[in-house]
Amino acid sequence: MSLRSGLAQRIADKATIHGEFLLRSGATSNVYFDKYLFEADPELLKDITAGMAELIPEGTEALAGLEMGGIPLVTMLSQITGIPSLFVRKEAKKYGTCKLAEGGDVKGRKIVIVEDVVTSGGQIILSAKELRELGADILCVLCVIDREAGGVEKLAAEGLELRPLFKRSDLEKDA
């Protein structure tokens, strides 16, 4: 078994749940990938982010993790790559500094968005729009799992390239 397929198997074993699930996109699925189960496992998280690090384009100035699942990923990616991290809220907070992105300025920076599992890409599209309005240059979007449910196409329509570590079919064939 290759390292890559071994990692897919570990993610599938740890985080795949079968049942009836309502997804953020509004769709229902009989398979759910519980990202918190793989993000809470320090060895698995380290191996996942080592794989994701290879997908980061040259010239990236900051890694922007989306609330909430992207935060552990971006923190670990920052540690292993040395690229600063940003923590992006679903909406700008309404108190204190009233920021959308915490951890630094986005204006004029080449940013990679980091997410856990992508279905339709809805939250990524919303966050990317807001980051662009703040002056960010978004190079691409990284995720651990692309559910292969139209996210790639919807993101591409917004000028966003999705670079998944794994696709749903990778986890199912190895599971």
C-alpha positions as CSV (number, residue, x, y, z in Angstrom):
1,M,0.0,0.0,0.0
2,S,1.4,3.4,-1.0
3,L,1.8,6.2,1.5
4,R,-1.0,8.1,-0.3
5,S,-3.5,5.3,-0.3
6,G,-2.5,4.5,3.3
7,L,-3.4,8.0,4.3
8,A,-6.7,7.8,2.4
9,Q,-7.4,4.6,4.3
10,R,-6.6,6.2,7.7
11,I,-8.9,9.2,6.9
12,A,-11.7,6.9,5.8
13,D,-11.3,4.6,8.8
14,K,-11.3,7.6,11.2
15,A,-13.8,9.9,9.8
16,T,-16.4,8.1,7.5
17,I,-19.8,7.8,9.0
18,H,-22.7,6.1,7.3
19,G,-26.4,7.1,7.9
20,E,-28.6,9.9,6.7
21,F,-27.0,13.4,6.9
22,L,-28.1,16.9,6.0
23,L,-25.1,18.8,4.6
24,R,-24.4,22.5,4.8
25,S,-25.3,22.8,1.1
26,G,-28.8,21.5,1.8
27,A,-28.2,18.2,0.1
28,T,-28.6,14.9,2.0
29,S,-26.0,12.2,1.9
30,N,-25.7,8.6,3.2
31,V,-21.9,9.2,3.9
32,Y,-20.5,11.9,6.1
33,F,-16.9,12.8,6.6
34,D,-16.5,14.0,10.2
35,K,-13.5,16.4,9.8
36,Y,-13.3,16.9,13.5
37,L,-12.4,13.2,13.9
38,F,-9.3,13.5,11.7
39,E,-8.4,17.0,12.8
40,A,-8.4,16.0,16.5
41,D,-5.9,13.2,15.8
42,P,-2.5,14.8,16.0
43,E,-0.6,12.2,13.9
44,L,-3.3,12.0,11.3
45,L,-3.6,15.8,11.1
46,K,0.2,16.1,10.7
47,D,0.2,13.6,7.9
48,I,-2.8,15.3,6.2
49,T,-1.2,18.7,6.3
50,A,2.2,17.3,5.1
51,G,0.3,16.1,2.0
52,M,-1.5,19.4,1.6
53,A,1.7,21.4,1.9
54,E,2.8,19.9,-1.5
55,L,-0.3,21.5,-3.1
56,I,0.5,25.0,-2.1
57,P,1.5,27.2,-5.1
58,E,4.8,29.0,-5.2
59,G,4.6,32.6,-4.1
60,T,1.9,32.0,-1.4
61,E,2.1,34.8,1.2
62,A,-0.6,33.6,3.6
63,L,-2.8,30.6,4.3
64,A,-6.4,31.5,5.1
65,G,-8.3,28.9,7.1
66,L,-12.1,29.1,7.1
67,E,-14.0,28.9,10.3
68,M,-14.2,26.3,11.9
69,G,-12.8,23.2,10.2
70,G,-10.1,25.1,8.3
71,I,-8.5,26.5,11.5
72,P,-6.7,23.4,12.7
73,L,-5.5,22.7,9.2
74,V,-4.2,26.2,8.5
75,T,-2.5,26.3,11.9
76,M,-0.6,23.0,11.2
77,L,0.1,24.0,7.6
78,S,1.6,27.2,8.8
79,Q,3.8,25.3,11.3
80,I,5.2,22.9,8.7
81,T,5.6,25.5,5.8
82,G,6.5,28.7,7.6
83,I,3.8,30.5,5.7
84,P,1.8,32.8,8.0
85,S,-1.8,31.9,8.7
86,L,-5.0,33.8,8.8
87,F,-8.3,32.8,10.5
88,V,-11.3,33.7,8.4
89,R,-14.7,34.1,10.1
90,K,-18.0,33.2,8.4
91,E,-18.8,36.9,8.8
92,A,-16.9,39.8,10.2
93,K,-17.4,40.1,14.0
94,K,-19.6,42.9,15.1
95,Y,-17.5,44.0,18.1
96,G,-13.8,44.9,18.9
97,T,-11.8,45.1,15.6
98,C,-14.8,44.0,13.5
99,K,-12.5,41.9,11.3
100,L,-13.3,39.1,8.8
101,A,-9.8,37.7,8.8
102,E,-7.8,37.5,12.0
103,G,-4.0,37.2,12.2
104,G,-2.9,39.9,9.7
105,D,-3.9,42.1,6.8
106,V,-5.1,40.5,3.5
107,K,-4.8,43.5,1.2
108,G,-2.4,42.9,-1.6
109,R,-1.4,39.5,-0.4
110,K,-1.3,36.2,-2.4
111,I,-3.6,33.9,-0.3
112,V,-4.5,30.2,-0.4
113,I,-7.8,29.4,1.2
114,V,-7.8,26.2,3.3
115,E,-10.9,24.2,4.0
116,D,-11.7,20.7,5.3
117,V,-14.4,19.1,3.2
118,V,-15.9,20.7,0.1
119,T,-19.4,19.8,-1.2
120,S,-20.8,22.8,-3.1
121,G,-18.2,25.3,-2.1
122,G,-20.8,27.7,-0.9
123,Q,-19.0,29.1,2.1
124,I,-15.7,29.2,0.2
125,I,-17.4,31.3,-2.5
126,L,-18.8,33.7,0.1
127,S,-15.5,34.0,2.0
128,A,-13.5,34.4,-1.2
129,K,-15.7,37.3,-2.4
130,E,-15.2,39.1,0.9
131,L,-11.5,38.4,1.0
132,R,-11.2,39.8,-2.6
133,E,-13.2,42.9,-1.5
134,L,-10.5,43.4,1.2
135,G,-7.8,43.2,-1.5
136,A,-6.7,39.6,-1.3
137,D,-5.3,37.8,-4.4
138,I,-6.6,34.3,-4.0
139,L,-4.3,31.8,-5.7
140,C,-6.3,28.6,-5.1
141,V,-8.3,26.7,-2.5
142,L,-6.9,23.6,-0.7
143,C,-9.1,21.0,1.0
144,V,-8.7,17.6,2.5
145,I,-11.8,16.0,0.8
146,D,-13.7,17.0,-2.3
147,R,-17.1,15.3,-2.0
148,E,-17.3,15.3,-5.8
149,A,-20.7,17.0,-5.6
150,G,-20.2,20.0,-7.9
151,G,-17.8,22.1,-5.7
152,V,-15.0,22.0,-8.3
153,E,-17.3,23.4,-11.0
154,K,-19.0,26.0,-8.8
155,L,-15.6,27.3,-7.5
156,A,-14.2,27.4,-11.1
157,A,-17.1,29.5,-12.1
158,E,-15.9,32.1,-9.5
159,G,-12.3,31.9,-10.7
160,L,-11.2,29.6,-7.9
161,E,-9.2,26.4,-8.5
162,L,-9.8,23.6,-6.0
163,R,-6.8,21.4,-5.1
164,P,-8.1,18.5,-3.0
165,L,-5.8,16.2,-1.1
166,F,-8.4,13.4,-1.8
167,K,-11.7,13.0,-3.6
168,R,-14.6,11.1,-2.1
169,S,-14.0,8.3,-4.6
170,D,-10.4,8.0,-3.3
171,L,-11.6,7.3,0.2
172,E,-14.4,5.0,-0.9
173,K,-12.1,2.8,-3.0
174,D,-9.6,2.6,-0.2
175,A,-12.2,2.1,2.5
